[in-house]
Amino acid sequence: MPSGLFDAHRHIGALPAFGFYGGPAVQPAAPEAATVRDLFAEMDRQQVARCLVLPNYGVPDPDVAFGFNDLVLEAAAKDDRVLAALWTSPRPEDEARTARALNLAREHGVVALKLSFLLGGSPTDEACRPHLDRIFEVAAEAGLVVHIHTSPGAASDIDQVGHLVERYGDKVAIHLVHLGGGMSGHIKLIGGRFFDWIAAGKRVYTDASWAIGFAPRWLLGEIERRGMGEDRILFATDQPWSDFEGESARMLAACPSQELRQRVFYDNFADLYSKGRA
């Protein structure tokens, strides 16, 4: 394999301390990449050859995540090793902010739009529907991937996010982050739903960041057994919310063949995110 991995999910930007879950104000994932200079230093230290960079988010203030779009664009403009994903929101309250972000969709290095329902909104909320339609419309027009957070329960559950795959996945590539999210999401996806979507022609992709121990091994084993899906799995770390060393070691150990390692750590990223957008 070439030297230096391709990482399909890293964040940039320092979040303010916040009192999560009613507790004291904390910074649970201290940013290693608060600035563009920090990002490049981190990539060099971890020998990351290419990466997709997204605005950091988590505190319930939409201006924070939207504000980091500028950092993402700055990083992509300075070095073609970095590809950019812009923060968007389906919430009606964020309509003006999202419109400004979508106006940047054809800026240098932009290859994806980011969606997360952790800060509000829902795939099945009718108030969000026109804003989701617009986000996916711009993605289709500009040839962008929509990069979607998944986690167990509420609006981020794969049962909810799956509606977006059904609704938009014929025309837009959708990257489901975190393998559907937790035990339930892993089992639902690997047990059949992910492969059913591929067989139905949906442009769906995933990664195993945050995955529970058994899941990467099972996923890659199912790909080998079924003879499909090898082109839909990406390596991703979700720095700083996970750790590079753990994520890379787990995926390397899970890949049953050198050919699959090549696809997961390099080729699938290049095919999905890099072609024609550098």
N, C-alpha and C positions, 0 to 999 in steps of 0.2 A: 504494500500500500504506500501511497505518497506520504511524505512527512507532514505533520500538522493536520489536525482534524477540522472538519467543517461543522460548525455548531449552529443549529437552526432556531435558537432561542436564547438570547441574552438581553439584559436590560441595562439602560444607562440612566443616570440621574439619582440624586440623593433625596429620599423622602424625608419630610419633617417627622419628628417624634410625634406619636399619637397614642391616645389611651384606648387601645384595642380591647374589646369585650369588657369595657368598664374598668379596666385596670389603669395603672400609672402610664404616663407617656413614655413610650419605648421606641427604639429602632431595631426591630427583630432581625432584619437582614441588612446589616451595615453595608453600604455600597462600596464595592471595590472599584466601580467605574462611575464615579460621580461626575467626571468630566470626560471630554473626548480624549484628552491626553491619558487619563487613567485607563480608559478602555483599551487604547493601543498597548499600553504597558502590560495590562492584564493578558491580552491576547498573546503578546510576545512571551510572557512568563509561562503560559500554559500551552504554548506552541499551537495556537489556533490559527489555521491558515485563512479561513473565511468564516464569516458569521452573519446571521441575521440579528439586527439590534432593534429593540423595541423600547419605548418609553417605560420607565419604572412606574408602578402604580400600586395602590393598596389603601392609601388614606382616602376618606370619603370627601375629597375636594377635587372636582373635575379639572380645575385649572392647573393642578399639579401635573397630572398625566398629559394633558393637552400641551402644557408648556414645554415638556420634554421632547415634543416633536422637533423643536428647533435643534436640540442636541443630536438627535438621530440623523437629521439632514446634514448637519455639520460634519458628523463622523463619516457619512457616506461620501460627502464631497471631497474629503481630505484623503481618503484611501479606499481603493476599489476592493480591498479585502472585506469591507463592511457594506452590507446591504441593509436597507432601511424598511421598517414597518411603522406605519403611522397610526397613532391612537385615534380611534373613532368611538362613537357612542350611539346606541339606538334610542336613548332617552329623549323625549320631546324637549326637556329642559336644556339639552345640549345641542339643539339643532344648529344654532349659529356657530358653535365651536366645531362641530363635525363638518359643517359646510366649508369652513376655512381649511380644515385638514384635507378634505377631499379635493380642494383646489390645488393641493400640493402633490396630487397623485402621480403626476408625470415629471416630478423633479428627479434629478440625477440619483440613481441608486435605489429608488423606491420600488420595492417588489411585492409589498404586502400591506394590508390593512388589518389592524388589530381590533378584535372584539372581545370584551369580557363583560359578563353580567354580574360580577362581584360588586360593582359600584351602583347597580340598579338596572332596571329594565328586564325584559324577559323575551325569549324567542316567540312566545305565544301571546304576548300582550298586544292587543289590537292598536293601542296607542303607539307602540314601537314599530308596527308593521311598515308604515311608509318610510321611516328612517332606515330600517333594515333593507327595504327594497332599494333605496337610493345607494346605500353602501355597496350592496352587491351589484347594482347596475354600474357604478363607477369601476368596481373591480373587474367586471366583464369587459367594459370598454377599454380599460388600460392594461388588461392582461395581468392583473394582480391576484395574488393568493389572499384569501381571508383566513387569518390566523386566530383561532378561537380557543379560549380557556375552557377547560372542563374540570369539574370537581363534584363530589357526591352531594346530592340534595339541591333543593331550590332551583333557581333559574339556570345554574351552570351544570346541572345533572345531564348526563348523556340522553336521558329520555326527553329532556327539553331541547338541548342543542341539536339532537338528531332531527328535529323538525327543520332546521336550517339546511342540513344535508339533503333531506327529501325535497325541500322547496327550491334550493339554489344549486345543488351539487351537479346538475347536468351541464351547467354553463360556466361555473366558477370553481376553481380548485380551492378546497377547504382543508386546512391543516388543523386537526383536532389535537390540541396540546394535552399532554399528560395521560394519553391512552384511555380516554374516557373518564378518568378521575376516580381513584380509589378502587376498593375491592369490587363494588357493584359495577362500576364502569368498565373495569378490565374484563370481567366475566361476560358482560353484555356484548362488548366489542369483539373480544377474541373468540368467544363461544359461537359467534356467527354473524352478528350484525355488520361488522367491518367488512367481512368477505362478501356478504350479501350485497352491500352497497357497491363494492367493486364490480361484482358480477352484473349488477344492474346498470353499470356505466357511470356511476357517480364518481366525480373527481375528488376522492377523499384520501387524506394522508393522516398519519399520526406519528407521535414520538413517545418514548417511554420515560421521559423525565418525571420524577416523583413517583414512579411506579413501585408498587409493592413487590417484594423480592421474587415471587414466582412468575410474575407477569411477563417480563421480557423474554425469559426462557420459553414460556408457553407460546407467546406470540410468534417468535422466530421458528419454533418447532412446528407450529401450525402452518406457517408460510411454506416451509419445506414439505410438509405432508400434503398440503393442498395444491402445491405447485402454482400459487398465485399470491400477489401482494408484496413480492420482494422489491418492487419499485415504489412502494407507498410508505416506507418506514424511514424516518430521519433520526439522526443523533441530535439531541438537544439537552442543554444543561439547566436552563432557567436561572442562570447566575443573576443576582446574588441570592435567590430564594432557594437554590439547591447548591450542590458543590460539584465542581468540574471533575475532581478526582473520583468521587463515588459514581457519578453518572457514567463516566467513560469506562471505568473498570467493570461495571455491571453489564453494559452493552457489549463490550469486548468479550466477556465471558459467556454471554448468552448466544452470540452468533455461532452457529454450528459449522460454518464454512468460511474460508477466506473470500470466496466470491460474494457471500452475503455481507461480510464485513465491508468490503469495498463499496457495495451499494449503500449500506446504512450510513457509513461515515463520510462518504464522498459523493458518489454518483447521483444519488437521489436528491441531495441538496442542489447539485449543479443542474440537474434536469428541471427541478421545480422552481428554483429561485434565481439561478444565475444566467441562464441563456438569454442573450439579447438585452440584458438590463444593466450591465456594468457601465 
